[in-house]
């Protein structure tokens, strides 16, 4: 049975293909449209899933959509009667709900299928049920506590319960308008980061500050018994006036969600182009402290109610890697699983598995052990991309070689990284989720104190306070990190051992931490081999890893990797079996930019 899971008409729209319980493909629409967090309908993502699964549209047995506009309808109506929100807020919600309800028409037109055929195979899955399913059903746990914390979806912001075998049992929910995701969003916007999804910037900024404003921010959220919480709604507008938002095809936008009272409490909000001051750093630090207090208040109650030591975590707040790394320290949970697309993109995964397990009652047979579920490109496609850009490569003084073995490829790249060059690395299947995990990555030497500045100046052109991540050979994890557990998805932050901070300064954040990615020989043998080749030259089994992009979504295909390589000051590129170096290099390479003569 082929199930297509879909997240549509929201930010980070995506699609997955599950066949007989096995994950075949998972991809976000933004990678094709080249606009971050693309909203609307995941047309190209669905097409890519069909291609990766080598099936036609007529082979789809079920469509699972991670929204159910009928869910919690009585609560929605009661809220509207009691609070009489602004007309614009209601209008936007109704318009978006209609698009979700009419998705069968869009699916049938896009895929060339009879409308009645799609309707009979269409399933709506409540947003938070999809979040919980996205983590538990692909986890290695037969039984675990499950929790999702995010902004909102189908009128719910927080939910938790128990997953056991093929069944999810929901125990508790927190409803609109109370949300930790909205708390984090409001302060993110107050700090001048107004783009959809900018919360990660505040997480990067927080370690630079001191939480001296935490008491003020605690006024925004009240912790209640039984793991519950409430926002002080006088500081927010999302529940009354609404926040202008667009979920149509394109970049999602979201207007301010905080009220003037927040500025009375904290002072004037930072404007987009204003400098980030120590006060802003302190606000960010205070927000992280207050958020963690609330999140661990919830999780400790989840443990009390479930008495289980394993946790599956999801939701947009599940991307708070700093908090994730503290779960075992601040709660009784001993094992934690978070899949790499914990946000709304991951609800497509959850919707598909919810139908397969919860609705159809099928036994579990799949565990997600890696994050590589997107398209791959064979050597012929790579060679064609190089040939099409031959003149541009020649103008950049590039030399190109085709390296016959993985050992040669890793040796070539490790030499350059160890000598201080910045190398693009494009291999295998594209990553699922927000992190580059060694298949669509820019790599550099973590030993250099100046490497963060070099990459930001030459390639990324982003805020100085945002850290870069360490990719470490899994077997060396405890030599470099304190109380860490393997994490192949770069979604948890742990302290770097004090004696190692001067060894890998480029990936050690200002507070001595690192958002680590462990790389194993089993799950990504080529990337692991590159790290080991670097270790053989330097004694350090760590690489600086950042996403292969420049203020855009992570590159998807070879042509986009070449575009990014040529328009930035990246030094070298490994594209499949091809090694490309700009200008004069310190070593002789086989061949030149005459791509036709260097085909593998």
C-alpha positions in Angstrom: 0.0 0.0 0.0 1.3 3.5 -1.0 0.4 6.4 1.3 1.2 10.0 0.5 1.4 12.2 3.5 0.9 15.9 3.0 1.4 19.1 4.9 -0.4 21.8 2.9 -1.6 25.5 3.2 0.8 26.2 6.0 4.5 27.0 6.3 7.1 24.4 5.5 4.7 22.4 3.2 6.0 18.9 2.5 5.2 15.4 1.3 6.2 11.9 2.1 5.7 8.4 0.6 5.2 5.4 2.9 4.9 2.0 1.3 3.7 -1.0 3.4 5.0 0.8 6.5 8.4 1.7 5.1 9.4 5.3 4.5 10.4 5.6 0.9 10.7 9.4 0.4 10.3 12.7 2.4 10.9 16.2 1.1 10.0 19.8 1.6 8.5 21.9 -1.2 10.9 24.8 -0.4 13.8 22.8 -1.9 12.1 22.9 -5.4 10.6 26.4 -5.2 13.9 28.0 -3.8 12.0 30.0 -1.2 12.4 29.3 2.5 9.5 27.8 4.3 7.4 27.7 1.2 3.6 27.7 2.0 0.7 26.6 -0.1 0.4 23.2 -1.8 3.4 20.8 -2.1 3.0 20.0 -5.8 6.7 19.4 -6.6 7.3 17.5 -3.3 4.5 15.1 -4.2 6.0 14.6 -7.7 9.4 13.9 -6.2 8.0 11.3 -3.9 6.3 9.5 -6.8 9.5 9.6 -8.7 11.6 8.3 -5.8 9.1 5.5 -5.2 8.9 4.7 -9.0 5.1 4.8 -9.0 2.4 6.7 -10.8 -0.3 8.8 -9.3 -2.8 6.0 -9.9 -0.8 3.7 -7.6 -1.5 5.9 -4.5 -3.9 4.1 -2.2 -4.3 6.8 0.4 -3.7 10.5 0.9 -3.1 11.7 4.5 -3.4 15.4 5.2 -2.1 16.7 8.5 -5.0 19.0 9.1 -8.6 18.4 10.2 -10.6 21.6 10.1 -13.5 19.8 11.9 -11.3 19.0 14.9 -12.2 20.9 18.1 -15.0 22.7 16.3 -17.1 23.2 19.5 -14.1 24.9 21.2 -13.5 27.1 18.2 -17.2 28.3 18.2 -17.2 28.8 22.0 -14.0 30.9 21.8 -15.5 33.0 19.0 -18.7 33.7 20.9 -16.9 34.5 24.2 -14.1 36.7 22.8 -15.5 38.1 19.5 -12.2 38.3 17.7 -11.7 40.7 14.9 -13.4 40.0 11.6 -10.1 39.8 9.8 -8.9 37.0 12.1 -12.1 34.9 11.5 -11.9 35.6 7.7 -8.3 34.4 7.4 -9.1 31.2 9.4 -12.2 30.4 7.3 -10.4 31.0 4.0 -7.5 28.7 5.0 -9.9 26.1 6.3 -11.7 26.1 3.0 -8.5 25.5 1.1 -7.7 22.5 3.3 -11.3 21.1 2.8 -11.0 21.6 -1.0 -7.6 19.8 -1.2 -9.1 16.9 -3.0 -9.8 19.1 -6.0 -6.2 20.4 -6.1 -4.9 16.8 -5.7 -7.0 15.5 -8.6 -6.1 18.4 -10.9 -2.4 18.1 -10.0 -2.1 14.4 -10.4 -4.6 13.9 -13.2 -6.8 11.7 -11.2 -10.6 11.4 -11.1 -11.9 13.6 -8.3 -14.1 10.9 -6.8 -11.1 8.5 -6.7 -9.1 11.1 -4.6 -12.0 11.8 -2.3 -12.5 8.2 -1.4 -8.8 7.8 -0.6 -8.5 11.1 1.4 -7.9 11.1 5.1 -7.6 14.2 7.4 -5.4 13.8 10.5 -5.6 16.3 13.3 -2.4 18.5 13.4 -1.2 17.4 16.8 -2.0 13.8 16.2 0.3 14.0 13.2 3.0 15.7 15.2 2.9 12.9 17.8 2.8 10.2 15.2 5.7 11.7 13.3 8.0 11.0 16.3 6.7 7.9 17.9 5.9 5.7 14.9 9.4 6.1 13.4 11.2 5.8 16.8 13.0 2.8 18.1 10.7 2.6 21.1 7.8 0.1 21.4 6.3 2.2 24.2 7.1 5.8 25.1 5.6 9.1 26.4 4.8 11.4 23.5 4.6 15.2 23.5 4.2 17.9 21.0 4.8 21.6 21.7 4.3 24.2 18.9 2.5 27.4 17.9 -1.0 26.1 16.9 -2.6 23.6 14.7 -6.3 22.7 14.6 -6.7 24.9 17.7 -4.1 23.0 19.9 -0.7 24.2 21.0 0.5 21.4 23.3 -0.4 17.7 23.6 0.9 14.6 25.3 0.1 11.0 25.8 1.4 7.5 25.4 2.5 5.6 22.3 2.4 1.8 22.5 3.0 -0.5 19.6 0.7 0.7 16.8 -1.5 2.9 19.0 -1.4 6.5 20.3 -3.4 7.4 23.4 -3.8 11.2 23.8 -4.0 12.2 27.5 -3.9 16.0 27.6 -4.1 19.1 25.4 -3.6 22.9 25.7 -5.8 24.9 23.4 -5.7 28.2 21.6 -4.9 31.0 22.5 -2.3 29.7 25.0 1.0 28.6 23.4 4.7 28.4 24.2 5.4 28.7 20.5 3.5 32.0 20.5 5.5 33.2 23.5 8.8 32.5 21.6 7.4 34.0 18.4 6.3 37.2 20.2 9.8 37.9 21.7 11.5 36.9 18.4 9.4 39.6 16.7 10.1 42.1 19.5 13.8 41.5 18.9 13.3 42.5 15.2 13.4 39.1 13.6 10.2 39.2 11.6 10.6 36.5 9.0 8.7 33.3 9.4 10.9 30.8 11.2 13.3 33.3 12.7 13.1 31.8 16.2 16.4 29.9 15.6 18.2 33.2 15.4 17.1 34.0 18.9 18.3 30.6 20.2 21.7 31.5 18.7 21.7 35.0 20.2 20.7 33.8 23.7 24.1 32.5 24.9 25.6 36.0 24.4 23.4 37.5 27.1 22.5 37.2 30.7 18.9 36.3 31.8 18.4 39.4 33.8 15.0 40.1 32.2 13.6 36.7 33.0 11.4 38.0 35.8 9.7 40.4 33.4 9.2 37.7 30.8 7.7 35.4 33.4 4.8 37.9 33.5 3.8 36.7 30.1 3.2 33.1 31.0 1.8 31.5 34.2 2.6 27.9 35.0 -0.4 26.0 36.4 -0.8 22.6 38.2 -0.8 19.4 36.2 1.7 20.6 33.6 -0.6 23.3 32.2 0.1 27.0 31.5 -1.6 30.2 30.5 -0.4 33.3 28.6 -1.2 36.7 29.9 -3.2 37.6 26.8 -2.9 41.3 27.4 0.7 41.1 26.0 -0.5 39.3 22.8 -2.8 40.1 19.8 -3.1 36.8 18.0 -6.3 35.9 19.9 -8.2 39.2 19.5 -7.0 41.3 16.6 -5.2 38.5 14.9 -1.9 38.7 13.0 -2.0 39.2 9.2 -0.7 36.0 7.6 -0.4 34.4 4.2 -0.3 30.7 3.5 -0.7 30.9 -0.2 2.0 29.7 -2.6 5.1 31.6 -1.7 7.0 32.7 1.4 4.7 32.6 4.4 4.3 35.9 6.3 3.1 36.5 9.8 2.4 40.0 11.3 3.2 41.1 14.8 1.6 38.9 17.6 2.6 41.1 20.5 0.7 44.1 21.9 1.9 47.6 22.9 1.9 46.4 26.5 5.0 44.3 25.8 6.9 47.4 24.8 5.7 49.1 27.9 7.2 46.2 29.9 10.5 45.8 27.9 11.0 49.1 26.1 10.8 49.9 22.4 11.0 46.9 20.1 14.2 46.6 18.0 13.6 47.6 14.4 14.9 45.2 11.6 18.0 47.2 10.7 19.0 48.4 14.1 22.1 47.0 15.8 21.7 44.1 18.1 22.8 45.4 21.6 23.6 43.7 24.8 20.1 44.4 26.0 18.7 42.4 23.1 21.1 39.6 24.0 19.8 39.7 27.5 16.2 39.5 26.4 17.1 36.5 24.2 18.8 34.8 27.2 15.9 35.5 29.4 13.4 34.1 26.9 15.3 30.9 26.6 15.3 30.5 30.4 11.6 31.2 30.7 10.8 28.9 27.8 12.8 26.1 29.3 11.1 26.5 32.7 7.7 26.1 31.0 8.8 23.3 28.7 10.3 21.2 31.5 7.2 22.0 33.6 5.2 20.2 30.9 7.6 17.4 30.4 7.9 16.6 34.1 4.2 16.3 34.2 4.3 14.1 31.2 6.7 11.8 33.0 4.6 11.8 36.2 1.4 10.9 34.3 3.0 8.2 32.1 5.7 6.8 34.4 7.7 6.1 31.2 11.4 6.9 30.9 11.4 7.2 27.1 10.1 10.3 25.4 9.2 11.1 21.7 9.2 14.9 21.2 7.7 16.8 18.3 6.3 20.2 17.3 8.1 23.4 16.3 9.4 23.8 19.8 11.0 20.4 19.4 13.5 22.3 17.2 14.8 24.1 20.3 18.0 22.2 20.4 19.3 23.9 23.5 16.3 22.7 25.5 16.5 19.3 23.9 20.0 18.7 25.2 18.8 19.4 28.7 15.8 17.0 28.8 17.8 14.2 30.6 19.2 16.7 33.0 16.0 18.5 33.9 13.5 15.7 33.7 13.4 12.0 34.7 13.4 10.9 31.0 16.4 8.8 30.1 16.0 8.4 26.4 14.7 11.0 23.9 13.8 10.6 20.2 13.2 13.6 17.9 13.1 13.0 14.2 14.8 15.7 12.0 11.7 17.4 10.8 10.1 18.0 14.2 8.3 21.1 12.9 5.2 21.4 10.6 7.1 19.8 7.8 7.2 16.6 9.8 3.4 16.4 10.1 3.3 15.0 6.5 5.3 12.1 7.9 3.1 11.7 10.9 -0.2 11.9 8.9 1.0 9.0 6.7 2.0 6.8 9.6 -1.1 7.7 11.6 -3.2 6.3 8.9 -1.1 3.2 8.5 -0.9 2.4 12.2 -3.7 4.1 14.1 -6.4 3.9 11.5 -5.5 0.7 9.6 -4.1 -1.1 12.7 -0.9 -2.3 10.9 2.1 -3.4 13.0 5.2 -1.3 13.1 8.2 -2.4 11.0 10.2 0.8 10.4 12.7 2.7 12.5 14.2 6.0 11.2 18.0 5.7 11.6 19.1 8.4 9.2 17.8 11.7 7.7 18.5 11.1 4.0 15.1 10.7 2.4 15.2 13.2 -0.5 16.2 12.9 -4.1 19.7 11.7 -5.3 21.4 12.4 -8.6 23.6 10.0 -10.5 27.0 10.8 -12.0 25.5 11.5 -15.4 23.4 14.3 -14.1 26.3 15.7 -12.2 28.5 15.6 -15.3 25.8 17.3 -17.4 25.5 20.1 -14.8 29.3 20.7 -14.9 29.3 20.7 -18.7 26.5 23.3 -18.8 28.5 25.6 -16.5 31.8 25.0 -18.3 32.4 28.6 -19.4 31.6 29.9 -15.9 34.0 27.4 -14.4 36.7 28.5 -16.8 36.1 32.1 -16.0 36.6 31.3 -12.3 39.9 29.5 -13.1 38.5 26.2 -11.9 40.2 22.9 -12.2 38.1 19.7 -12.2 39.1 16.1 -11.5 37.1 12.9 -11.5 38.3 10.8 -8.5 37.9 7.1 -9.0 37.4 6.0 -5.4 35.8 7.2 -2.2 39.2 7.1 -0.6 40.6 9.5 -3.2 37.6 11.7 -2.9 37.8 11.9 0.9 41.6 12.4 0.8 41.2 15.3 -1.7 38.6 17.0 0.4 40.3 16.4 3.8 43.6 17.9 2.5 41.8 21.1 1.5 39.7 21.4 4.7 42.8 20.8 6.8 44.7 23.6 4.9 41.9 26.1 5.7 39.8 25.9 2.6 36.0 26.0 2.6 34.6 23.0 0.7 31.1 22.3 -0.6 30.0 18.7 -0.2 27.2 17.3 -2.3 26.5 13.6 -2.1 23.7 11.0 -2.1 20.1 11.7 -1.0 19.1 15.1 0.2 18.4 15.6 3.9 14.8 15.6 5.4 14.3 18.5 7.8 16.0 21.8 8.4 19.6 20.6 9.0 22.3 19.7 6.5 23.6 16.4 7.7 26.6 15.8 5.5 25.0 15.3 2.1 24.2 19.0 1.2 26.8 20.6 3.4 29.6 23.3 3.5 32.5 22.0 5.4 35.5 23.6 7.1 38.2 23.2 9.7 36.8 23.5 13.3 40.3 24.2 14.7 40.5 27.7 13.3 39.4 30.5 15.6 38.6 32.7 12.5 36.7 30.1 10.5 33.2 31.3 11.6 34.1 34.8 10.4 35.6 33.5 7.2 32.5 31.5 6.3 30.1 34.3 7.2 32.2 36.8 5.2 32.8 34.6 2.1 29.6 32.6 1.9 26.8 32.8 4.3 26.5 36.6 4.9 24.5 36.2 8.1 24.4 37.4 11.6 27.7 37.1 13.5 26.1 35.5 16.6 24.8 32.4 14.8 26.9 29.3 15.6 28.2 26.5 13.2 27.7 22.9 14.1 30.2 20.1 14.7 29.9 16.8 12.9 31.8 14.2 14.9 32.6 10.6 14.3 30.2 8.8 16.7 32.9 6.7 18.4 34.6 9.9 19.5 31.5 11.6 21.0 32.5 11.3 24.7 36.0 12.5 24.0 34.6 15.9 23.0 31.2 16.4 24.7 29.9 16.2 28.2 27.0 13.8 29.0 26.0 13.7 25.4 24.2 10.9 23.5 24.4 10.1 19.8 22.3 12.5 17.7 22.5 12.1 13.9 20.1 14.9 13.3 21.9 17.9 14.8 18.9 18.7 17.0 20.5 18.7 20.5 23.1 21.0 22.1 25.6 19.7 24.7 28.6 21.2 26.5 32.0 20.8 24.7 34.5 19.4 27.1 36.5 22.3 28.6 39.8 20.9 27.4 38.5 20.6 23.9 37.1 24.0 23.4 40.4 25.4 22.3 40.8 22.5 19.9 37.5 23.1 18.0 36.8 26.8 18.6 35.0 27.3 15.3 32.2 25.0 16.4 32.2 25.9 20.1 29.5 28.5 20.9 30.2 31.4 23.2 28.8 29.5 26.2 31.0 26.5 25.5 28.3 24.4 23.8 27.9 22.7 20.4 24.9 21.6 18.4 26.3 18.3 17.6 25.8 15.8 14.8 27.1 12.3 15.4 28.1 10.5 12.2 28.3 6.7 12.1 29.9 4.4 9.6 26.5 2.6 9.2 24.2 5.5 8.4 26.5 7.7 6.3 29.7 5.8 5.4 31.1 8.3 3.0 30.7 11.3 5.3 32.1 9.2 8.2 35.1 8.3 6.0 35.7 12.0 5.2 35.7 12.8 9.0 38.2 10.0 9.6 40.4 11.2 6.7 40.4 14.7 8.4 41.3 13.0 11.7 44.2 11.2 10.1 45.7 14.5 9.1 44.9 16.6 12.2 44.1 14.3 15.1 40.6 15.8 15.3 37.5 13.7 14.3 35.3 16.8 13.9 34.3 18.9 10.9 32.5 22.3 10.9 29.3 21.6 9.1 26.8 24.2 7.8 24.1 24.0 5.3 24.9 24.2 1.6 23.1 27.5 0.8 23.5 31.2 0.8 20.3 32.9 2.2 18.1 30.4 0.4 16.9 26.8 1.0 19.5 24.1 1.1 20.6 23.2 -2.4 18.6 20.4 -4.0 20.3 19.5 -7.3 23.8 19.7 -8.7 23.0 22.8 -10.8 22.1 24.7 -7.6 25.2 23.5 -5.8 27.3 24.9 -8.7 25.4 28.2 -8.6 26.1 28.6 -4.9 29.7 27.6 -5.4 30.3 30.1 -8.2 28.5 33.1 -6.7 30.3 32.8 -3.3 33.9 32.6 -2.3 33.8 28.9 -1.5 37.2 27.4 -2.3 36.3 24.0 -3.5 33.4 21.7 -4.3 33.0 17.9 -4.2 30.0 17.1 -6.4 29.4 13.4 -6.6 32.7 11.9 -7.9 34.0 15.3 -9.2 36.4 17.6 -7.3 36.3 21.3 -8.4 38.8 23.9 -7.1 38.8 27.6 -7.9 41.8 29.5 -9.2 45.3 28.5 -8.5 45.7 25.8 -5.9 48.5 24.5 -3.8 48.3 21.1 -5.5 48.2 19.8 -9.1 44.8 18.4 -10.2 44.0 16.0 -12.9 42.5 17.9 -15.9 41.1 21.4 -16.2 37.7 22.9 -16.7 37.3 20.9 -19.8 34.5 18.9 -18.3 33.8 16.7 -21.3 37.2 15.1 -20.9 36.9 14.3 -17.2 33.7 12.2 -17.1 33.9 9.3 -14.7 
